[in-house]
Amino acid sequence: MPESPSDWVVRWAPSVARGPVLDVASGPGRHARFFAARGFGVVAVDREPQQIPGVKFVQADLEKGSPWPFAGQRFGAIVVTNYLHRPLFASIADSLGEGGVLIYETFMIGHERFGRPANPDFLLRPGELREAFASLRILAFEEGEVGRPKPAMTQRICATKG
C-alpha cells in the first residue's frame, strides 16, 4: 500500500477550505495524515483499528449493516480512495457540509486485467461516480487507465456541495 497520498487527492486538496476532513476506509491513514499535516481536523474510519497521530479514529465496519457512524455530522471534506461500497453513496453526500469537497477515487471495470479487485461488485461502471454524486457540483471527473502509482483502471471525482 502506498504511503504517499494519491495524485488525485493532492491535486484537489487545495479546494478544501475547512475541516473536519473525513477519510473513509482510511487503512493506515495516508490521506488522514496528509490533511492533518495541512492543519485540518481529521476523522478517519476503518474496520481495522489504526493509530494515526493527530487524527480522531473511529472503528466501524461500514459494510456489515451497521448504521453510518456520522449521521447528523457535517464535514468540510470527505476523501475516499480504493474503496467501494455503493450503499454508502447517499450517506457520504449527506455528510458533506455546505461548500464541502468530495474527493473520491477508486477502481472501475477494466481493472481486472491488472489484478485485484477483479470482482465486478467492487468495480465502478462507466460514469457511475458522476451519476452517484449528481446532486453535487462536479469540479472534475475522470475515468480510464492510469500508470501511477501502478497501472490501473480508475474513476475519480472532485465535487462540492452547494
C-alpha positions in Angstrom: 0.0 0.0 0.0 1.4 3.4 -1.0 2.3 5.7 1.9 2.2 8.9 -0.1 -1.3 10.4 -0.9 -2.8 9.7 -4.2 -2.0 12.2 -7.0 -5.8 12.9 -7.3 -6.1 13.8 -3.6 -3.0 16.0 -3.8 -4.3 17.7 -7.0 -7.7 18.6 -5.4 -6.6 19.2 -1.7 -6.3 23.0 -2.3 -10.1 23.0 -2.9 -10.6 22.0 0.7 -11.2 25.2 2.7 -12.1 23.8 6.1 -12.4 20.7 8.2 -13.1 18.5 9.6 -12.0 16.1 6.8 -13.4 12.6 6.9 -11.1 9.8 5.5 -13.4 6.9 4.7 -11.9 3.4 4.8 -8.7 5.0 5.8 -6.5 2.0 6.2 -3.2 3.1 7.8 -4.2 6.7 7.1 -2.1 8.1 4.3 -4.8 10.7 3.4 -5.7 11.4 7.1 -2.0 12.2 7.8 -1.8 14.3 4.7 -4.8 16.5 5.7 -3.7 16.6 9.3 -0.3 17.9 8.2 -2.2 20.7 6.3 -3.7 21.8 9.6 -7.1 20.3 9.3 -9.0 18.4 11.9 -9.4 14.9 10.6 -11.6 11.9 11.4 -10.6 8.5 9.9 -12.8 5.5 9.8 -11.9 1.9 9.1 -12.9 -1.6 10.3 -9.4 -2.3 11.5 -8.0 -0.3 14.4 -5.5 2.3 13.5 -3.2 4.6 15.4 -2.8 7.8 13.3 -1.1 10.7 15.1 -3.2 13.9 15.3 -6.3 12.2 13.9 -9.6 11.1 15.6 -10.1 7.4 14.7 -13.5 5.7 14.6 -13.5 1.9 14.2 -16.6 0.8 12.2 -17.3 -1.9 9.7 -19.1 0.1 7.1 -20.3 -2.9 5.2 -22.0 -5.1 7.8 -25.3 -3.3 8.0 -24.2 -1.1 10.9 -25.6 2.4 10.8 -23.4 5.2 9.3 -21.4 6.3 12.3 -21.5 10.0 11.2 -25.3 10.6 11.0 -26.0 14.2 11.6 -22.4 15.3 11.3 -21.1 17.5 8.5 -17.6 17.5 7.1 -15.7 20.2 5.2 -14.3 17.4 3.0 -14.7 13.7 2.5 -11.9 11.6 0.9 -12.4 8.1 -0.3 -9.8 6.1 -2.2 -9.5 2.5 -3.3 -12.8 1.7 -1.7 -16.3 1.0 -3.0 -19.5 0.2 -1.1 -22.3 1.6 -3.1 -24.9 1.7 -0.2 -22.7 4.5 1.4 -23.0 6.9 -1.5 -26.1 8.7 -0.1 -24.6 8.9 3.4 -21.3 10.3 2.1 -23.2 13.0 0.1 -25.4 13.8 3.1 -22.4 14.1 5.4 -20.8 16.7 3.3 -21.3 20.2 4.7 -22.3 23.2 2.6 -19.3 24.2 0.5 -17.7 20.9 1.4 -15.5 19.0 -1.1 -15.7 15.3 -2.0 -12.6 13.7 -3.4 -13.3 10.1 -4.5 -11.1 7.7 -6.5 -11.4 4.0 -6.9 -11.3 1.2 -9.4 -13.6 0.7 -12.4 -14.5 -2.1 -14.8 -11.4 -3.0 -16.8 -9.2 -3.1 -13.8 -9.5 -6.8 -13.5 -6.8 -7.2 -16.2 -4.3 -5.5 -13.7 -5.3 -7.6 -10.7 -7.4 -7.1 -7.6 -10.1 -6.1 -7.2 -11.5 -8.1 -10.1 -15.0 -8.8 -8.8 -17.4 -6.5 -10.6 -19.2 -5.8 -7.3 -16.1 -3.8 -6.4 -15.6 -2.1 -9.7 -17.4 1.0 -10.8 -19.4 1.1 -14.1 -18.6 3.8 -16.6 -19.8 7.2 -15.3 -21.0 5.7 -12.0 -19.4 8.2 -9.7 -20.7 11.1 -11.7 -24.2 9.6 -11.6 -24.0 8.7 -7.9 -23.0 12.3 -6.9 -25.1 14.2 -9.5 -26.6 16.2 -6.6 -23.2 17.8 -6.1 -21.4 20.4 -8.3 -18.8 18.4 -10.2 -15.4 20.2 -10.4 -13.7 17.3 -12.2 -14.4 13.8 -13.3 -12.0 11.4 -15.0 -12.1 7.7 -15.8 -9.8 5.4 -17.6 -6.3 3.9 -17.3 -3.6 5.4 -15.1 0.0 4.4 -14.9 0.8 5.6 -11.4 1.3 4.6 -8.7 0.8 1.4 -10.7 -1.3 0.6 -13.8 -5.0 0.6 -13.0 -8.4 1.5 -14.4 -9.8 4.2 -12.2 -12.7 6.6 -11.9 -12.4 9.7 -9.9 -14.4 12.8 -9.0 -14.0 16.0 -7.2 -17.3 17.7 -6.3 -18.6 20.3 -3.9 -21.9 20.7 -2.1 -23.8 23.9 -2.7 
